[in-house]
Amino acid sequence: MKGEPVESLMEDYISANRISSQDQRRYIRKLIRTFTAHSTDIDKLIAEFSEKWDIDRVGYIERNILRVALAEILFILPKNTKLIVYDYVQIAQKFAGKNCAKFVNGILGRVVRDRLGIKD
């Protein structure tokens, strides 16, 4: 956002939000590094599952929520994927509204079903 390295922005976020739990700090770092390592593949996947929407046409909020969600779901492999999807849909609704939340839910739901084979 500011042209600074992601590592610096990540540390600024941790500091600004006074995240003191070592586990939370470690998880945030892992999540951001995971996205950074797989960003090209994640963006291709968003474009693929967005049907007729170029990645650049997906709103900034939706795109970044999807990026972090897919990094977590596909590469960190949480124990409860459905709960993770629910959490990201709630984040989307809070920061971008119902339509964004529906879009995020649709993309994440399709990826979870098609790529991970997890059914409702």
ROVO-146722 format. One record per residue (C-alpha): z, x, y; residue number from 1. Coordinates in Angstrom, 1 decimal, always signed. Layout:
REM ROVO-146722
<up = Z | east = X | north = Y | num = NUM>
...
END
This chain:
REM ROVO-146722
<up = +0.0 | east = +0.0 | north = +0.0 | num = 1>
<up = +0.9 | east = +2.7 | north = +2.4 | num = 2>
<up = -1.3 | east = +5.4 | north = +0.9 | num = 3>
<up = +1.7 | east = +7.0 | north = -0.6 | num = 4>
<up = +2.0 | east = +8.1 | north = -4.3 | num = 5>
<up = +3.1 | east = +5.3 | north = -6.6 | num = 6>
<up = +6.1 | east = +7.5 | north = -7.7 | num = 7>
<up = +7.3 | east = +7.6 | north = -4.1 | num = 8>
<up = +6.9 | east = +3.9 | north = -3.5 | num = 9>
<up = +8.7 | east = +3.2 | north = -6.8 | num = 10>
<up = +11.7 | east = +5.3 | north = -5.8 | num = 11>
<up = +11.7 | east = +3.6 | north = -2.3 | num = 12>
<up = +11.8 | east = +0.2 | north = -4.1 | num = 13>
<up = +14.7 | east = +1.3 | north = -6.3 | num = 14>
<up = +16.6 | east = +2.7 | north = -3.3 | num = 15>
<up = +15.9 | east = -0.2 | north = -0.9 | num = 16>
<up = +17.0 | east = -2.8 | north = -3.5 | num = 17>
<up = +20.1 | east = -0.7 | north = -4.4 | num = 18>
<up = +19.4 | east = -0.8 | north = -8.1 | num = 19>
<up = +22.3 | east = +1.2 | north = -9.5 | num = 20>
<up = +22.0 | east = +0.4 | north = -13.2 | num = 21>
<up = +20.5 | east = +3.4 | north = -14.9 | num = 22>
<up = +18.9 | east = +1.1 | north = -17.5 | num = 23>
<up = +17.2 | east = -1.0 | north = -14.8 | num = 24>
<up = +16.0 | east = +2.1 | north = -13.0 | num = 25>
<up = +14.6 | east = +3.6 | north = -16.2 | num = 26>
<up = +12.8 | east = +0.4 | north = -17.1 | num = 27>
<up = +11.3 | east = +0.0 | north = -13.6 | num = 28>
<up = +10.0 | east = +3.6 | north = -13.8 | num = 29>
<up = +8.7 | east = +3.0 | north = -17.3 | num = 30>
<up = +6.9 | east = -0.2 | north = -16.3 | num = 31>
<up = +5.2 | east = +1.4 | north = -13.3 | num = 32>
<up = +4.2 | east = +4.5 | north = -15.2 | num = 33>
<up = +2.8 | east = +2.3 | north = -18.0 | num = 34>
<up = +0.7 | east = +0.4 | north = -15.6 | num = 35>
<up = -0.5 | east = +3.6 | north = -13.9 | num = 36>
<up = -1.5 | east = +5.1 | north = -17.3 | num = 37>
<up = -3.4 | east = +1.9 | north = -18.4 | num = 38>
<up = -4.6 | east = +0.5 | north = -15.0 | num = 39>
<up = -8.3 | east = +0.7 | north = -15.8 | num = 40>
<up = -8.0 | east = -1.1 | north = -19.1 | num = 41>
<up = -5.6 | east = -3.7 | north = -17.6 | num = 42>
<up = -8.0 | east = -4.5 | north = -14.7 | num = 43>
<up = -10.9 | east = -4.9 | north = -17.2 | num = 44>
<up = -8.8 | east = -7.2 | north = -19.3 | num = 45>
<up = -7.9 | east = -9.3 | north = -16.2 | num = 46>
<up = -11.6 | east = -9.5 | north = -15.3 | num = 47>
<up = -12.5 | east = -10.4 | north = -18.9 | num = 48>
<up = -10.0 | east = -13.2 | north = -19.1 | num = 49>
<up = -10.5 | east = -14.5 | north = -15.6 | num = 50>
<up = -14.0 | east = -15.8 | north = -16.6 | num = 51>
<up = -16.5 | east = -15.7 | north = -13.7 | num = 52>
<up = -14.0 | east = -14.1 | north = -11.4 | num = 53>
<up = -14.5 | east = -10.4 | north = -10.4 | num = 54>
<up = -11.1 | east = -8.6 | north = -10.3 | num = 55>
<up = -11.6 | east = -8.2 | north = -6.5 | num = 56>
<up = -11.7 | east = -12.0 | north = -6.1 | num = 57>
<up = -8.3 | east = -12.5 | north = -7.7 | num = 58>
<up = -5.7 | east = -12.7 | north = -5.0 | num = 59>
<up = -3.5 | east = -9.7 | north = -4.4 | num = 60>
<up = -0.3 | east = -11.4 | north = -5.5 | num = 61>
<up = -1.8 | east = -12.8 | north = -8.7 | num = 62>
<up = -3.6 | east = -9.6 | north = -9.5 | num = 63>
<up = -0.5 | east = -7.5 | north = -9.2 | num = 64>
<up = +1.7 | east = -9.9 | north = -11.1 | num = 65>
<up = -0.9 | east = -9.9 | north = -13.9 | num = 66>
<up = -1.1 | east = -6.1 | north = -13.8 | num = 67>
<up = +2.6 | east = -5.6 | north = -14.3 | num = 68>
<up = +2.9 | east = -8.4 | north = -16.8 | num = 69>
<up = +0.1 | east = -7.1 | north = -18.9 | num = 70>
<up = +1.5 | east = -3.5 | north = -18.8 | num = 71>
<up = +4.8 | east = -4.9 | north = -20.1 | num = 72>
<up = +3.4 | east = -7.3 | north = -22.7 | num = 73>
<up = +0.7 | east = -5.0 | north = -24.1 | num = 74>
<up = +2.1 | east = -1.6 | north = -23.9 | num = 75>
<up = +5.9 | east = -1.9 | north = -23.7 | num = 76>
<up = +5.9 | east = -4.7 | north = -26.3 | num = 77>
<up = +9.0 | east = -6.8 | north = -25.4 | num = 78>
<up = +10.9 | east = -8.6 | north = -28.1 | num = 79>
<up = +10.4 | east = -12.0 | north = -26.5 | num = 80>
<up = +6.9 | east = -12.2 | north = -25.2 | num = 81>
<up = +7.1 | east = -15.9 | north = -24.4 | num = 82>
<up = +10.1 | east = -15.3 | north = -22.2 | num = 83>
<up = +8.3 | east = -12.5 | north = -20.4 | num = 84>
<up = +5.3 | east = -14.8 | north = -19.7 | num = 85>
<up = +7.7 | east = -17.4 | north = -18.4 | num = 86>
<up = +9.4 | east = -15.0 | north = -16.1 | num = 87>
<up = +6.1 | east = -13.8 | north = -14.6 | num = 88>
<up = +4.9 | east = -17.4 | north = -14.1 | num = 89>
<up = +8.1 | east = -18.1 | north = -12.2 | num = 90>
<up = +7.6 | east = -15.0 | north = -10.0 | num = 91>
<up = +4.0 | east = -16.2 | north = -9.3 | num = 92>
<up = +5.2 | east = -19.6 | north = -8.4 | num = 93>
<up = +7.9 | east = -18.2 | north = -6.1 | num = 94>
<up = +5.6 | east = -15.8 | north = -4.2 | num = 95>
<up = +2.3 | east = -17.6 | north = -4.3 | num = 96>
<up = +2.7 | east = -21.2 | north = -5.3 | num = 97>
<up = +1.8 | east = -23.6 | north = -8.1 | num = 98>
<up = -1.9 | east = -22.8 | north = -8.3 | num = 99>
<up = -1.2 | east = -19.1 | north = -8.6 | num = 100>
<up = +1.4 | east = -19.8 | north = -11.3 | num = 101>
<up = -1.1 | east = -21.9 | north = -13.3 | num = 102>
<up = -3.7 | east = -19.1 | north = -13.1 | num = 103>
<up = -1.2 | east = -16.4 | north = -14.1 | num = 104>
<up = +0.1 | east = -18.6 | north = -17.0 | num = 105>
<up = -3.5 | east = -19.3 | north = -18.2 | num = 106>
<up = -4.5 | east = -15.6 | north = -18.2 | num = 107>
<up = -1.2 | east = -14.4 | north = -19.8 | num = 108>
<up = -1.3 | east = -17.2 | north = -22.4 | num = 109>
<up = -4.9 | east = -16.4 | north = -23.4 | num = 110>
<up = -4.1 | east = -12.7 | north = -23.7 | num = 111>
<up = -1.0 | east = -13.3 | north = -25.7 | num = 112>
<up = -2.9 | east = -15.6 | north = -28.1 | num = 113>
<up = -6.1 | east = -13.6 | north = -28.3 | num = 114>
<up = -4.9 | east = -10.1 | north = -28.2 | num = 115>
<up = -1.4 | east = -10.3 | north = -29.8 | num = 116>
<up = -2.0 | east = -13.4 | north = -32.1 | num = 117>
<up = +1.1 | east = -15.1 | north = -30.8 | num = 118>
<up = +0.7 | east = -18.9 | north = -30.9 | num = 119>
<up = +2.7 | east = -21.4 | north = -28.9 | num = 120>
END
